[in-house]
Amino acid sequence: MDDIEEARADLVGRGVEVSEIFHDEGGVFHHAGTEKRVPGLYPGRRSYGSFASFSDPDGNGFVLQEVTERLPGR
């Protein structure tokens, strides 16, 4: 699945508590804290720019990242 909105909706439909979609105000998400998170999709839906997060029942955290176009070599 390459659409973060679809992926989030699928997880929510399965009963997973998933954050709202967000992006980082500086354009690079550093996975630490929430202070620079901006609600909503990254403007223009730039690849690697939009995220959503959730935890499993054991407390392990996961971050979804939207990839619309892979970087060369990936």
Short mmCIF file of the C-alpha atoms (twelve columns), coordinates in Angstrom:
data_MODEL
# 
_entry.id   MODEL 
# 
loop_
_atom_site.group_PDB 
_atom_site.id 
_atom_site.type_symbol 
_atom_site.label_atom_id 
_atom_site.label_alt_id 
_atom_site.label_comp_id 
_atom_site.label_asym_id 
_atom_site.label_seq_id 
_atom_site.Cartn_x 
_atom_site.Cartn_y 
_atom_site.Cartn_z 
_atom_site.pdbx_PDB_model_num 
ATOM 1  C CA . MET A 1  0.000   0.000  0.000  1 
ATOM 2  C CA . ASP A 2  1.609   3.297  -1.012 1 
ATOM 3  C CA . ASP A 3  -1.035  5.783  0.185  1 
ATOM 4  C CA . ILE A 4  -0.668  6.757  3.839  1 
ATOM 5  C CA . GLU A 5  -4.345  7.720  4.101  1 
ATOM 6  C CA . GLU A 6  -5.370  4.246  2.885  1 
ATOM 7  C CA . ALA A 7  -2.852  2.535  5.173  1 
ATOM 8  C CA . ARG A 8  -4.037  4.519  8.192  1 
ATOM 9  C CA . ALA A 9  -7.708  3.800  7.389  1 
ATOM 10 C CA . ASP A 10 -6.916  0.079  7.047  1 
ATOM 11 C CA . LEU A 11 -5.233  -0.014 10.464 1 
ATOM 12 C CA . VAL A 12 -8.048  1.956  12.108 1 
ATOM 13 C CA . GLY A 13 -10.532 -0.460 10.524 1 
ATOM 14 C CA . ARG A 14 -8.673  -3.297 12.243 1 
ATOM 15 C CA . GLY A 15 -8.996  -1.584 15.612 1 
ATOM 16 C CA . VAL A 16 -5.492  -0.096 15.825 1 
ATOM 17 C CA . GLU A 17 -5.178  3.325  17.488 1 
ATOM 18 C CA . VAL A 18 -3.202  5.309  14.917 1 
ATOM 19 C CA . SER A 19 -2.182  8.962  15.184 1 
ATOM 20 C CA . GLU A 20 -3.526  11.460 12.744 1 
ATOM 21 C CA . ILE A 21 -1.311  11.966 9.704  1 
ATOM 22 C CA . PHE A 22 1.391   14.566 10.266 1 
ATOM 23 C CA . HIS A 23 4.541   16.056 8.782  1 
ATOM 24 C CA . ASP A 24 7.530   17.858 10.283 1 
ATOM 25 C CA . GLU A 25 7.686   21.655 10.082 1 
ATOM 26 C CA . GLY A 26 11.359  21.475 9.061  1 
ATOM 27 C CA . GLY A 27 10.717  18.891 6.358  1 
ATOM 28 C CA . VAL A 28 12.697  16.125 8.079  1 
ATOM 29 C CA . PHE A 29 11.091  13.978 10.771 1 
ATOM 30 C CA . HIS A 30 13.630  13.012 13.414 1 
ATOM 31 C CA . HIS A 31 11.384  10.484 15.249 1 
ATOM 32 C CA . ALA A 32 11.920  12.259 18.591 1 
ATOM 33 C CA . GLY A 33 9.087   13.976 20.379 1 
ATOM 34 C CA . THR A 34 6.105   15.740 18.905 1 
ATOM 35 C CA . GLU A 35 6.997   19.428 19.183 1 
ATOM 36 C CA . LYS A 36 7.646   20.047 15.461 1 
ATOM 37 C CA . ARG A 37 4.802   17.906 14.147 1 
ATOM 38 C CA . VAL A 38 2.328   19.673 11.889 1 
ATOM 39 C CA . PRO A 39 -1.113  18.076 11.351 1 
ATOM 40 C CA . GLY A 40 -1.900  16.817 7.867  1 
ATOM 41 C CA . LEU A 41 -0.106  15.607 4.781  1 
ATOM 42 C CA . TYR A 42 3.168   17.168 3.706  1 
ATOM 43 C CA . PRO A 43 2.367   19.923 1.170  1 
ATOM 44 C CA . GLY A 44 2.436   18.478 -2.338 1 
ATOM 45 C CA . ARG A 45 2.632   14.981 -0.800 1 
ATOM 46 C CA . ARG A 46 6.391   14.914 -1.261 1 
ATOM 47 C CA . SER A 47 7.813   11.416 -0.946 1 
ATOM 48 C CA . TYR A 48 9.084   10.547 2.544  1 
ATOM 49 C CA . GLY A 49 7.256   13.595 3.961  1 
ATOM 50 C CA . SER A 50 4.038   12.362 5.656  1 
ATOM 51 C CA . PHE A 51 3.784   10.104 8.698  1 
ATOM 52 C CA . ALA A 52 1.441   8.377  11.135 1 
ATOM 53 C CA . SER A 53 2.403   6.447  14.251 1 
ATOM 54 C CA . PHE A 54 1.007   3.699  16.451 1 
ATOM 55 C CA . SER A 55 2.057   1.228  19.141 1 
ATOM 56 C CA . ASP A 56 1.412   -2.501 19.334 1 
ATOM 57 C CA . PRO A 57 -0.013  -4.169 22.474 1 
ATOM 58 C CA . ASP A 58 3.534   -4.708 23.805 1 
ATOM 59 C CA . GLY A 59 4.314   -0.987 23.583 1 
ATOM 60 C CA . ASN A 60 6.566   -1.164 20.530 1 
ATOM 61 C CA . GLY A 61 6.228   2.034  18.509 1 
ATOM 62 C CA . PHE A 62 5.884   2.136  14.734 1 
ATOM 63 C CA . VAL A 63 5.950   5.015  12.265 1 
ATOM 64 C CA . LEU A 64 4.335   4.828  8.837  1 
ATOM 65 C CA . GLN A 65 6.052   6.948  6.212  1 
ATOM 66 C CA . GLU A 66 4.495   7.742  2.844  1 
ATOM 67 C CA . VAL A 67 6.778   6.937  -0.077 1 
ATOM 68 C CA . THR A 68 5.351   8.207  -3.355 1 
ATOM 69 C CA . GLU A 69 8.599   7.895  -5.296 1 
ATOM 70 C CA . ARG A 70 11.621  5.941  -4.113 1 
ATOM 71 C CA . LEU A 71 15.018  7.595  -3.974 1 
ATOM 72 C CA . PRO A 72 17.605  6.139  -6.392 1 
ATOM 73 C CA . GLY A 73 19.130  2.915  -5.128 1 
ATOM 74 C CA . ARG A 74 16.286  2.072  -2.743 1 
# 
